């Protein structure tokens, strides 16, 4: 399932995650930690893979189209935020 979010919103979620969350998300989903970091705006493609994140310049850091929200869903679950709550913000 795809979703559009601002880059700043995506970074805010990443920054709110507790230390070690990238590794926990990666382990849960069977991904490299660098791949999860790339999802949140990183750019280490030597260790990690591209994850279907498309950034369009604009206000709030631009718009980010996420081809698959699985990593975002796990991050929100770790923060105790349901997708319905996130959409209400």
N, C-alpha and C positions, 0 to 999 in steps of 0.2 A: 504494500500500500504506500503510495507516495504522499508527501506532505510538503507544504511550503511554510517556511519559518524565517524570521530575520536572523542574520548572522549573529547579531548581538544577543538575541534570545537563546540561540544555540550555545554560544559561549557562556552565557549566564548559567545555563543548566550544567555545562561542563565544570565551571568554576564552583558550583554549589556541591558537586560530588565530593564525598570524603576521599582522603588520600588512599591510593591503591585501587580506586574504582575502575580505572582503565584496564588493569590486569584482571580484575574480577569479571568485568563484562566480557573481555576477550576469552577468558577461560570458559565462562558459561556458554558462549556462542561458538567456541572452537575456532577463534580468530587469533591473529597476532595482535599484541598490544598496540603496535604502531598503526595497524589498520584501524583500530578503534580511535586512536588519537587523530588519524587523518579524517575520520568522520566528523570530529569536532573542530576541524579547521587546520589540522597539522598537514605537513607535506613531506613526510618521510616515506618515499616510495621505494627506497632500497630495502628496507625491512618490512614495511607495510604495503598494503594494496590500496588501490582506489576503491571507493565504496559507493559510487553513485551519488555524489554530492556535487551539485551544480550551483555556482554562485553567480548571481546577477548583481552588478554594482548598483548602489542606491542608498537611501537613508537607512539608519540603524545598522550600518555595515553591509547593507544589501540584502537581497532575498536569497535564500538557500532552498533549492528544490532537492528533497531527499527522495531518492528512488525507492528506498526501503526504510521503514521506520523501526525495524527490529532493535537496533542499537539504542535509538532514542527511547523506545518503550522500556527497555531494561534500565536505562539511566533514570527515567522518570519513576519507575517502580522502586529503584534504590532510594530515591528522594521521597517516596511516599506520595507521589502525585499521580493521580489517575489521568488518563488521556482526556476524559470529560472535563476534569478540573482545569487542565491546561488549555483546552479550547475556550473555556469561559473567560480566561484572562484577557 
